[in-house]
Amino acid sequence: MGNMVEDLGSVIKKGFDTWKANLCICLPFVFSMVLTSIVALIIIGSAILAAVPSLPSLIPHLSQPDKIPPELILPLMSQLIQNIGIVIVAVIIAVIFGLLINAFFAAGAIGMAKEATGTGRTRLSDMKGYGKRKFISLLFADIIVGLIALIGFVFLIPGIVYALPAITTSPEQTPEIFMPAFAIFMIGILIMSIYGIIVSIMFALPRYSVVIDDLGAIEGVKKGFNMFMKNKLDVFLLWLVAVVISIVVSIILRLIPFTGLFFNVVVSVIVIQPLIVIWWSRLYLSMVKPAGDL
């Protein structure tokens, strides 16, 4: 007989209890955000300083940015344009480092959620252990899913192809071509968005397969997809709950006076993201473990 998947209400309630007893699960998300920001700032900031060596000349004017003399701005813009390649390379390097950092701490967070769900307790040593062992596999699993999601760009091609004649025709004919092309392009964006949502639901589990079942990237993507196919409704409902909670909390925080973007990010990193990872981990564990083991 197949395993009896834990019902969603139980996943949410017991997952919340697990989170309350293991607040340290927020630390991988905090470390990831802080470290990614610092690395990006150092790499991109250094590249900009290298590309625009006279940038420090603006420092005395930063207290009144609207009164910066144009004769200072123009040379800086010229230097930036001439050395834009340095900045682009730096951004690419920063993105790569960001992906590696995120993969390490995401693997660590899932590992902590697995331990907390299975034993009732987790420690930072679990984050370190799972992060070191699984971050490469998790990164490549994310890349595979990302490439699948990128296929959605094909839905933009009809609008782009239809608009191409506007580039070569006379200006007075352009409006007649532009409006239908714009309509086709917007339909393409709508279909691409729907496709992206479907991919995010169908491939919600590979990360958990990679870490919890200790699989490689390809095996993890395959098993995560198979787990979805066997438990479509459960995966969809938890995906929906996670999305709704994230949106509702964000809206509420924006409506509260004196809570800006920073506070919104803090709540997301310390509460929402750890909770959602625990819920997904618990749901996945209930799919692969014998009933009653959680």
VOBAMAR-771707 format. One record per residue: y, x, z of N, C-alpha, C in turn. Coordinates in Angstrom, 1 decimal. Last residue first. Layout:
BEGIN
n_c2 n_c1 n_c3 ca_c2 ca_c1 ca_c3 c_c2 c_c1 c_c3
Y X Z Y X Z Y X Z
...
//
This chain:
BEGIN
n_c2 n_c1 n_c3 ca_c2 ca_c1 ca_c3 c_c2 c_c1 c_c3
10.7 5.8 11.3 12.1 6.1 11.5 12.6 5.4 12.8
8.1 5.1 10.8 8.3 6.5 11.2 9.8 6.8 11.6
7.8 2.5 9.8 7.7 2.7 11.3 8.0 4.1 11.8
6.1 3.3 6.8 6.9 2.4 7.6 6.7 2.6 9.1
6.1 6.8 5.8 5.4 5.5 6.1 6.3 4.6 7.0
8.8 7.8 3.6 8.0 7.9 4.8 7.2 6.7 5.1
10.4 7.1 1.4 9.3 8.2 1.2 8.4 8.4 2.4
12.2 5.2 2.1 11.4 5.0 0.8 10.2 5.9 0.8
13.3 6.1 4.4 12.5 4.9 4.5 11.7 4.6 3.2
14.8 8.2 3.3 13.7 8.5 4.1 12.7 7.3 4.3
16.8 6.7 2.0 15.8 7.5 1.2 14.6 7.8 2.0
18.1 5.5 4.1 17.5 4.7 3.1 16.4 5.4 2.4
19.0 7.9 5.4 18.1 6.9 6.1 17.4 6.0 5.1
20.7 8.9 3.5 19.6 9.7 3.9 18.5 8.8 4.6
22.6 6.9 3.3 21.8 7.2 2.1 20.5 8.0 2.5
23.7 7.0 5.9 23.1 5.8 5.4 22.1 6.1 4.2
24.6 9.6 6.0 23.6 9.2 6.9 22.9 8.0 6.4
26.6 9.4 4.1 25.5 10.4 3.9 24.4 10.0 4.8
28.3 7.6 5.3 27.7 7.2 4.0 26.5 8.1 3.8
29.2 9.0 7.5 28.5 7.8 7.7 27.7 7.5 6.4
30.6 11.2 6.3 29.4 11.4 7.1 28.5 10.2 7.3
32.7 9.6 5.0 31.7 10.4 4.2 30.5 10.8 5.1
34.1 8.3 7.2 33.5 7.6 6.1 32.4 8.4 5.4
34.9 10.4 9.2 34.2 9.1 9.5 33.4 8.6 8.3
36.1 12.7 8.3 35.5 12.7 9.6 34.6 11.5 9.9
37.1 12.1 5.7 36.3 13.3 5.9 35.5 13.2 7.2
38.6 9.7 6.0 37.5 9.8 5.1 36.5 10.9 5.4
40.4 10.5 7.9 39.5 9.4 8.3 38.3 9.5 7.3
41.8 12.5 6.4 41.2 12.8 7.7 40.1 11.8 8.0
42.9 11.0 4.3 41.9 12.0 4.0 41.1 12.4 5.3
44.7 9.4 5.8 43.6 8.8 4.9 42.5 9.7 4.7
46.4 11.3 6.7 45.6 10.5 7.7 44.4 9.9 7.0
47.6 12.1 4.3 46.9 13.1 5.1 45.9 12.3 6.1
48.9 9.9 3.2 47.7 10.4 2.5 46.9 11.3 3.4
50.0 8.3 6.3 50.1 8.7 4.9 48.8 9.1 4.3
51.0 6.1 8.5 49.7 6.8 8.1 49.8 7.1 6.6
53.3 4.7 9.1 53.2 6.2 9.6 51.8 6.8 9.3
51.8 1.5 9.2 53.0 2.4 9.2 52.6 3.8 9.7
49.1 0.5 7.2 49.5 0.8 8.6 50.7 1.8 8.5
48.3 0.5 4.6 49.2 -0.6 5.0 49.7 -0.3 6.4
46.6 2.6 4.3 47.9 2.6 3.6 48.8 1.6 4.1
44.5 1.7 5.8 45.2 2.8 6.3 46.6 3.0 5.6
43.6 -0.4 4.1 44.0 -0.7 5.5 44.9 0.5 6.0
42.7 1.1 1.8 43.8 0.1 1.7 44.4 -0.2 3.1
40.6 2.6 2.9 41.8 3.3 2.3 43.0 2.3 2.2
38.9 0.6 3.7 39.5 1.5 4.7 40.7 2.2 4.2
38.2 -0.5 1.2 38.9 -1.3 2.2 39.6 -0.4 3.3
37.0 1.7 -0.1 38.2 1.1 -0.7 39.0 0.3 0.4
34.8 2.2 1.6 35.7 3.3 1.2 37.0 2.7 0.7
33.5 -0.3 1.5 34.0 0.3 2.8 35.1 1.4 2.5
32.8 -0.4 -1.2 33.7 -1.4 -0.6 34.3 -0.9 0.7
31.0 1.8 -1.5 32.2 1.7 -2.3 33.2 0.7 -1.6
29.0 1.1 0.3 29.7 2.4 0.5 31.0 2.3 -0.3
28.1 -1.3 -0.7 28.6 -1.3 0.6 29.5 0.0 0.8
27.1 -0.5 -3.2 28.2 -1.4 -3.2 28.9 -1.4 -1.8
25.0 1.2 -2.4 26.1 1.8 -3.2 27.3 0.9 -3.1
23.4 -0.7 -1.2 24.0 0.4 -0.4 25.2 1.0 -1.1
22.8 -2.3 -3.5 23.5 -2.9 -2.3 24.1 -1.8 -1.4
21.4 -0.4 -5.1 22.6 -1.1 -5.6 23.5 -1.6 -4.4
19.2 0.2 -3.5 20.1 1.2 -3.9 21.5 0.6 -4.3
18.0 -2.3 -3.3 18.4 -1.6 -2.1 19.4 -0.6 -2.4
17.4 -2.9 -6.1 18.3 -3.8 -5.3 18.8 -3.0 -4.0
15.6 -0.8 -6.9 16.9 -1.0 -7.5 17.9 -1.8 -6.6
13.4 0.8 -6.3 14.1 0.1 -5.2 15.5 -0.2 -5.7
12.2 2.0 -8.4 11.3 1.3 -7.5 12.1 0.5 -6.5
14.3 3.3 -9.6 13.6 2.3 -10.4 12.7 1.5 -9.5
15.0 5.1 -7.5 15.9 4.0 -7.9 15.2 2.9 -8.6
12.8 6.8 -7.7 13.1 6.1 -6.4 14.0 4.9 -6.7
13.3 7.9 -10.2 12.1 7.1 -10.0 12.2 6.2 -8.7
15.6 9.3 -9.6 15.7 8.2 -10.6 14.5 7.3 -10.4
14.6 11.2 -7.8 15.7 10.3 -7.4 15.8 9.1 -8.3
12.7 12.5 -9.5 12.3 11.7 -8.4 13.3 10.7 -7.9
14.5 13.7 -11.4 13.4 12.8 -11.8 13.0 11.9 -10.7
16.1 15.3 -9.7 16.7 14.2 -10.5 15.7 13.2 -11.0
14.2 17.0 -8.6 14.9 16.1 -7.8 15.6 15.0 -8.5
13.2 18.4 -10.9 12.3 17.5 -10.1 13.1 16.5 -9.2
15.6 19.7 -11.4 15.0 18.8 -12.4 14.1 17.8 -11.7
16.1 21.2 -9.0 17.1 20.3 -9.6 16.4 19.3 -10.5
13.3 21.1 -6.6 14.2 21.8 -7.5 15.1 20.8 -8.2
13.0 19.7 -3.3 12.7 19.9 -4.7 13.7 20.7 -5.4
12.9 18.7 -0.6 12.8 20.1 -0.9 12.3 20.4 -2.3
13.3 16.1 0.2 12.0 16.4 -0.3 11.8 17.9 -0.7
16.0 16.4 0.9 15.1 15.9 1.9 13.6 16.2 1.5
17.2 17.7 -1.4 17.3 18.3 0.0 16.2 17.7 0.9
16.5 16.2 -3.7 16.5 17.7 -3.7 16.4 18.3 -2.3
16.8 13.6 -2.9 15.5 14.1 -3.3 15.4 15.6 -3.2
19.5 13.6 -2.5 18.7 13.4 -1.3 17.2 13.8 -1.6
20.4 13.9 -5.1 20.9 14.8 -4.1 19.9 14.8 -2.9
19.3 11.5 -6.4 18.8 12.9 -6.7 19.2 13.9 -5.6
20.5 8.9 -5.9 19.5 9.5 -5.0 19.1 11.0 -5.2
22.1 7.8 -7.8 22.7 8.0 -6.4 21.8 8.8 -5.5
21.7 7.2 -10.5 21.5 8.6 -10.0 22.2 8.9 -8.6
22.4 4.6 -10.7 21.0 5.0 -11.1 20.7 6.4 -10.6
25.1 4.6 -10.0 24.1 3.9 -9.2 22.7 4.4 -9.5
26.3 6.3 -11.8 26.5 6.6 -10.4 25.5 5.8 -9.5
25.7 4.9 -14.2 25.1 6.2 -13.9 25.2 6.6 -12.5
27.3 2.6 -13.8 25.8 2.5 -13.9 25.1 3.8 -13.6
29.8 3.8 -13.9 29.4 3.1 -12.7 27.8 3.0 -12.7
29.8 4.8 -16.6 30.0 5.7 -15.4 29.5 5.1 -14.1
29.7 2.3 -18.0 28.6 3.3 -18.1 28.6 4.3 -16.9
32.2 1.3 -17.3 31.0 0.6 -16.9 29.8 1.5 -16.9
33.8 3.3 -18.5 33.9 3.1 -17.1 32.7 2.4 -16.5
33.1 2.9 -21.2 32.8 4.2 -20.6 32.9 4.1 -19.1
34.2 0.3 -21.6 32.7 0.5 -21.7 32.3 1.8 -21.0
36.9 1.0 -21.2 36.3 0.0 -20.4 34.7 0.2 -20.4
37.4 2.8 -23.3 37.6 3.2 -21.9 36.9 2.3 -20.9
36.9 1.1 -25.5 36.0 2.3 -25.2 36.1 2.8 -23.8
39.0 -0.6 -25.2 37.7 -1.2 -25.1 36.7 0.0 -24.8
41.0 1.3 -25.8 41.0 0.7 -24.4 39.6 0.0 -24.2
40.4 1.8 -28.5 40.4 2.9 -27.5 40.2 2.3 -26.1
40.9 -0.6 -29.7 39.5 -0.1 -29.7 39.4 1.0 -28.7
43.7 -0.8 -29.2 42.8 -1.8 -28.6 41.3 -1.3 -28.6
44.6 1.5 -30.6 44.8 1.4 -29.2 43.8 0.4 -28.5
43.9 0.6 -33.2 43.3 1.8 -32.6 43.4 1.9 -31.1
45.6 -1.6 -33.5 44.1 -1.8 -33.5 43.4 -0.6 -32.9
48.1 -0.1 -33.2 47.7 -1.2 -32.3 46.2 -1.5 -32.3
48.2 1.9 -35.3 48.2 2.3 -33.9 47.6 1.1 -33.0
48.4 0.8 -37.8 47.1 1.5 -37.5 47.0 1.7 -36.0
50.9 -0.2 -37.8 49.8 -1.1 -38.2 48.5 -0.5 -37.8
52.5 2.0 -37.0 52.3 0.9 -36.1 51.1 0.0 -36.5
52.3 3.7 -39.5 51.6 4.0 -38.2 51.5 2.9 -37.3
53.7 3.1 -41.7 52.4 2.6 -41.6 51.7 2.8 -40.3
56.1 4.6 -41.3 56.2 3.1 -41.3 54.8 2.4 -41.3
55.2 7.3 -41.5 55.6 6.7 -40.2 55.6 5.2 -40.2
52.2 7.7 -43.6 53.7 7.7 -43.4 54.0 7.0 -42.1
49.2 9.4 -42.4 50.0 8.4 -43.1 51.5 8.5 -42.9
48.1 11.2 -40.7 48.3 11.6 -42.1 49.1 10.6 -42.9
47.8 10.0 -38.3 48.4 11.3 -38.3 48.8 11.7 -39.7
46.5 7.6 -38.7 47.9 7.5 -38.4 48.6 8.9 -38.4
43.8 8.3 -39.1 44.6 8.1 -40.3 46.1 8.0 -40.0
42.9 8.4 -36.4 43.1 9.6 -37.1 44.0 9.4 -38.4
42.1 6.0 -35.2 43.5 6.4 -35.1 43.9 7.6 -35.9
39.4 5.9 -35.6 40.2 4.9 -36.2 41.7 5.3 -36.2
38.6 8.0 -33.9 38.4 8.1 -35.4 39.3 7.1 -36.1
39.3 7.0 -31.4 39.9 8.2 -31.9 39.8 8.3 -33.4
37.7 4.7 -31.3 39.1 4.5 -31.2 39.9 5.8 -31.7
35.1 5.9 -31.4 35.6 4.9 -32.5 37.1 4.8 -32.5
35.0 7.6 -29.1 35.1 8.1 -30.4 35.6 7.1 -31.5
34.6 6.6 -26.6 36.0 6.8 -27.0 36.1 7.2 -28.5
31.9 6.6 -26.2 32.5 5.3 -26.4 34.0 5.4 -26.8
31.3 9.2 -25.6 31.1 8.8 -27.0 31.7 7.4 -27.3
31.6 9.6 -22.9 32.8 9.8 -23.8 32.6 9.4 -25.2
29.2 9.3 -21.7 30.0 8.1 -21.8 31.2 8.3 -22.7
28.1 11.7 -21.3 27.7 11.1 -22.5 28.6 9.8 -22.8
28.8 12.4 -18.7 29.7 12.8 -19.8 29.4 12.2 -21.1
26.6 11.7 -17.2 27.8 10.8 -17.1 28.7 11.1 -18.3
24.9 13.8 -17.9 24.5 12.5 -18.3 25.7 11.5 -18.3
26.4 15.8 -16.6 26.2 15.8 -18.1 25.8 14.5 -18.6
26.1 15.0 -13.9 27.4 15.1 -14.5 27.3 15.1 -16.1
23.3 15.4 -13.6 23.8 14.1 -13.5 25.2 14.0 -14.2
23.4 18.3 -13.9 22.5 17.4 -14.8 23.1 16.0 -14.8
25.0 19.0 -11.8 25.4 19.3 -13.1 24.7 18.4 -14.1
23.5 18.2 -9.6 24.8 17.5 -9.8 25.3 17.8 -11.2
21.4 20.0 -9.9 21.1 18.5 -10.0 22.4 17.8 -10.2
22.8 22.3 -9.4 22.3 22.1 -10.7 21.9 20.6 -10.9
23.4 22.0 -6.7 24.5 22.2 -7.6 24.0 21.9 -9.0
20.9 21.8 -5.5 21.7 20.6 -5.5 22.8 20.8 -6.5
19.9 24.4 -6.0 19.2 23.3 -6.6 20.1 22.0 -6.6
21.9 25.8 -4.4 21.7 26.0 -5.8 21.0 24.9 -6.5
21.5 24.8 -1.8 22.7 24.5 -2.5 22.7 24.8 -4.0
19.2 25.1 -0.2 19.2 24.1 -1.2 20.4 24.0 -2.0
19.4 27.2 1.7 18.1 27.0 1.0 18.3 26.1 -0.3
21.9 27.0 2.8 21.5 28.3 2.2 20.3 28.0 1.3
21.9 24.4 3.8 22.9 24.8 2.9 22.4 26.0 2.1
19.8 24.4 5.7 19.7 23.6 4.5 20.6 24.0 3.4
21.0 26.3 7.6 19.7 26.4 7.0 19.5 25.7 5.7
23.5 25.2 8.2 23.4 26.5 7.7 22.1 26.7 6.9
22.8 22.7 9.3 23.7 22.8 8.1 23.5 24.1 7.4
21.3 23.5 11.5 20.6 22.8 10.4 21.5 22.8 9.1
23.2 24.7 13.1 22.2 25.6 12.5 21.4 24.9 11.4
24.6 22.6 14.1 25.2 23.3 12.9 24.2 24.3 12.3
22.1 20.0 14.7 23.0 21.0 15.1 23.6 21.7 13.8
21.0 16.7 15.7 21.1 17.8 14.7 22.2 18.8 15.2
18.7 14.1 16.8 19.7 15.2 17.1 19.8 16.1 15.9
16.8 12.3 16.0 17.9 11.8 16.9 19.0 12.8 17.2
14.9 13.0 14.2 14.7 13.4 15.5 15.7 12.9 16.5
15.6 11.7 11.7 14.2 11.9 12.1 14.0 12.2 13.6
18.4 11.7 11.7 17.7 10.4 11.5 16.3 10.6 12.0
19.0 14.4 12.0 19.5 13.4 13.0 18.8 12.1 12.9
17.8 15.5 9.7 17.3 15.9 11.1 17.7 14.8 12.1
19.3 14.2 7.7 17.8 14.1 7.8 17.3 14.4 9.2
21.8 15.1 8.3 21.6 13.7 8.4 20.1 13.4 8.5
21.5 17.9 7.8 21.8 17.4 9.2 21.5 15.9 9.3
21.0 17.7 5.0 20.0 18.3 5.9 20.2 17.8 7.4
23.5 16.7 4.2 22.3 15.9 4.0 21.1 16.4 4.9
25.1 18.9 4.9 25.3 17.6 5.5 24.1 16.7 5.4
24.0 21.0 3.3 24.0 21.1 4.8 24.1 19.8 5.5
24.6 20.0 0.8 23.2 20.2 1.2 23.1 20.3 2.7
27.4 20.1 1.1 26.7 18.8 0.8 25.2 18.9 1.2
27.8 22.8 1.4 28.1 22.0 2.6 27.5 20.6 2.4
27.0 23.8 -1.2 26.5 24.3 0.1 26.6 23.4 1.2
28.6 22.3 -2.9 27.1 22.1 -3.0 26.5 22.7 -1.7
31.2 23.1 -2.3 30.8 21.7 -2.1 29.3 21.5 -2.0
31.0 25.8 -3.1 31.3 25.5 -1.7 30.8 24.0 -1.4
30.5 25.4 -5.8 29.5 26.2 -5.0 29.7 25.8 -3.5
32.8 24.1 -6.6 31.5 23.5 -6.8 30.5 24.1 -5.9
34.8 26.1 -6.0 34.8 24.8 -5.3 33.5 24.0 -5.4
34.1 28.1 -7.8 34.0 28.3 -6.4 33.9 27.0 -5.6
34.8 26.6 -10.1 33.4 27.1 -10.0 33.1 27.4 -8.5
37.5 26.2 -9.7 36.6 25.0 -9.8 35.2 25.5 -9.6
38.5 28.8 -9.8 38.6 28.0 -8.5 37.7 26.8 -8.6
37.9 29.5 -12.4 37.2 30.2 -11.4 37.3 29.4 -10.0
39.7 27.7 -13.7 38.3 27.6 -13.9 37.5 28.3 -12.8
42.1 28.7 -12.7 41.7 27.3 -12.4 40.2 27.1 -12.6
42.1 31.2 -13.9 42.1 31.1 -12.4 41.7 29.7 -12.0
42.3 30.6 -16.6 41.1 31.3 -16.1 41.0 31.1 -14.6
44.9 29.4 -16.5 43.8 28.6 -16.9 42.4 29.2 -16.4
46.5 31.6 -15.7 46.4 30.5 -14.8 45.2 29.6 -15.2
46.1 33.3 -17.9 45.7 33.8 -16.6 45.5 32.6 -15.7
47.2 31.7 -20.0 45.8 32.0 -20.0 45.3 32.5 -18.7
50.0 31.8 -19.7 49.3 30.6 -19.2 47.7 30.8 -19.2
51.9 33.6 -20.2 50.7 34.1 -19.4 49.9 32.9 -18.9
54.0 32.3 -21.5 53.4 33.5 -22.1 52.1 33.9 -21.4
54.6 30.3 -19.7 54.0 29.9 -21.0 53.3 31.1 -21.6
55.7 31.8 -17.6 54.5 31.0 -17.4 53.8 30.6 -18.7
57.9 32.9 -18.8 56.9 33.8 -18.3 55.5 33.0 -18.1
59.4 30.5 -19.3 59.0 31.4 -20.4 57.8 32.3 -20.0
59.8 29.6 -16.7 59.0 28.8 -17.6 58.5 29.7 -18.8
61.5 31.7 -15.8 60.2 31.5 -15.2 59.3 30.7 -16.0
63.7 31.5 -17.5 62.9 32.7 -17.6 61.5 32.5 -16.9
64.6 28.8 -16.6 64.2 29.0 -18.0 63.3 30.3 -18.1
65.4 28.9 -13.9 64.2 28.1 -14.3 63.7 28.6 -15.6
67.7 30.4 -13.7 66.6 30.9 -13.0 65.3 30.2 -13.5
69.6 28.9 -15.1 69.3 30.3 -15.6 68.2 30.9 -14.8
69.8 26.5 -13.6 68.9 26.5 -14.9 68.6 27.9 -15.4
69.6 26.8 -10.1 70.3 27.1 -11.3 69.4 27.2 -12.5
68.7 24.2 -8.0 68.2 25.5 -8.5 68.9 25.7 -9.9
69.2 21.8 -6.7 70.4 22.7 -7.1 70.0 24.1 -7.6
67.0 20.6 -6.0 67.7 19.9 -7.0 68.9 20.8 -7.5
66.0 22.1 -3.8 65.4 22.3 -5.1 66.2 21.6 -6.2
67.1 23.5 -1.3 67.8 22.5 -2.1 67.2 22.6 -3.5
65.2 25.2 -0.2 65.8 24.2 0.7 66.6 23.2 -0.1
64.7 27.0 -2.3 63.7 26.0 -2.0 64.2 24.9 -1.1
66.2 29.3 -2.8 66.7 28.0 -3.3 65.8 26.8 -2.9
64.9 31.6 -2.0 66.1 31.2 -1.3 66.6 29.8 -1.7
62.6 31.4 -3.9 62.4 31.2 -2.5 63.8 30.8 -1.8
62.9 32.3 -6.5 63.2 30.9 -6.2 63.2 30.6 -4.7
61.9 34.8 -6.6 63.4 34.7 -6.7 63.8 33.3 -6.4
59.1 34.7 -6.8 59.7 34.8 -5.5 61.3 34.7 -5.5
58.8 34.8 -9.7 58.8 33.5 -9.0 59.4 33.6 -7.6
58.5 36.9 -11.3 59.9 36.7 -10.7 59.9 35.4 -9.9
55.9 36.9 -12.3 56.2 37.9 -11.2 57.6 37.6 -10.6
53.9 34.8 -13.3 55.3 34.7 -13.1 55.8 35.6 -12.0
51.3 35.7 -13.2 51.8 35.3 -14.5 53.3 35.2 -14.5
50.9 36.4 -10.5 50.7 37.4 -11.5 51.3 37.0 -12.9
51.4 33.9 -9.4 52.3 35.0 -9.0 52.2 36.2 -10.1
49.3 32.5 -10.5 50.6 32.1 -10.8 51.6 33.2 -10.5
47.2 33.9 -9.3 47.3 33.9 -10.7 48.7 33.5 -11.1
47.6 33.3 -6.6 47.7 34.7 -7.0 47.8 34.8 -8.5
47.1 30.5 -6.7 48.4 31.0 -6.3 48.6 32.5 -6.7
44.5 30.4 -7.4 45.5 29.9 -8.3 46.8 30.4 -8.0
43.3 31.7 -5.1 43.0 32.1 -6.5 44.1 31.7 -7.5
44.4 30.5 -2.8 44.5 31.9 -3.0 44.3 32.3 -4.5
43.9 27.8 -3.3 45.3 28.2 -3.1 45.4 29.7 -3.3
41.1 27.7 -3.4 41.9 27.3 -4.6 43.3 27.8 -4.5
40.5 28.6 -0.8 40.1 29.4 -2.0 40.9 29.0 -3.2
41.6 26.5 0.7 42.1 27.8 0.9 41.7 28.7 -0.3
40.2 24.2 -0.2 41.7 24.3 -0.4 42.2 25.7 -0.3
37.6 24.9 0.5 37.9 24.7 -0.9 39.4 24.8 -1.1
37.9 25.0 3.3 37.5 26.2 2.6 37.9 26.1 1.1
38.5 22.3 3.9 39.4 23.4 4.3 39.1 24.6 3.4
36.3 20.8 2.8 37.7 20.5 2.4 38.6 21.7 2.6
34.1 22.1 4.1 34.2 22.1 2.6 35.6 21.8 2.2
34.7 21.6 6.8 34.6 23.0 6.3 34.7 23.0 4.8
34.5 18.8 6.8 35.7 19.4 7.2 35.7 20.8 6.6
31.8 18.4 6.0 32.9 17.9 5.2 34.2 18.5 5.5
30.4 19.7 8.1 30.3 20.2 6.8 31.4 19.7 5.8
31.4 18.0 10.4 31.8 19.4 10.2 31.6 19.9 8.8
30.3 15.5 10.8 31.5 15.6 10.0 31.9 17.0 9.6
28.2 15.9 12.5 27.9 15.8 11.1 29.1 15.8 10.2
29.0 15.8 15.1 29.1 17.1 14.4 28.8 17.0 12.9
28.3 13.4 16.1 29.6 13.5 15.5 29.8 14.8 14.7
25.8 12.0 16.8 25.9 13.3 16.2 27.2 13.4 15.4
25.9 9.4 17.8 25.2 10.4 18.6 25.3 11.8 18.1
27.2 8.1 15.7 27.9 8.2 17.0 27.2 9.3 17.9
25.2 8.4 13.7 26.5 9.0 13.5 27.2 9.2 14.9
23.2 6.7 14.8 22.9 8.1 14.6 24.2 8.9 14.4
24.6 4.3 14.7 24.2 4.8 16.0 23.9 6.3 15.9
24.7 4.0 11.9 26.0 4.1 12.7 25.7 4.7 14.1
22.0 3.8 11.3 22.8 4.9 10.8 24.1 5.1 11.5
21.5 1.3 12.5 20.9 2.5 13.0 21.5 3.8 12.5
23.2 -0.3 10.7 23.3 -0.3 12.2 22.7 1.0 12.8
22.3 0.3 8.1 23.7 0.5 8.5 23.8 0.6 10.0
19.5 -0.2 8.2 20.0 1.1 7.7 21.4 1.3 8.2
19.6 -2.9 8.9 19.0 -1.9 9.8 19.5 -0.5 9.5
20.6 -4.0 6.6 21.3 -4.2 7.9 20.8 -3.2 8.9
18.7 -3.3 4.6 20.1 -2.7 4.6 20.8 -2.8 5.9
15.4 -2.5 5.8 16.4 -3.4 5.2 17.8 -2.9 5.5
13.3 0.1 4.6 14.1 -0.5 5.7 15.2 -1.4 5.1
10.5 -0.5 2.6 11.8 0.1 2.7 12.6 -0.7 3.8
7.3 0.2 3.2 8.2 -0.9 3.3 9.6 -0.4 3.6
5.3 1.9 0.8 6.1 1.9 2.0 7.0 0.7 2.0
2.3 0.4 -0.7 3.6 1.1 -0.7 4.3 1.0 0.6
-1.2 0.8 0.0 0.0 0.0 0.0 1.2 0.9 0.0
//
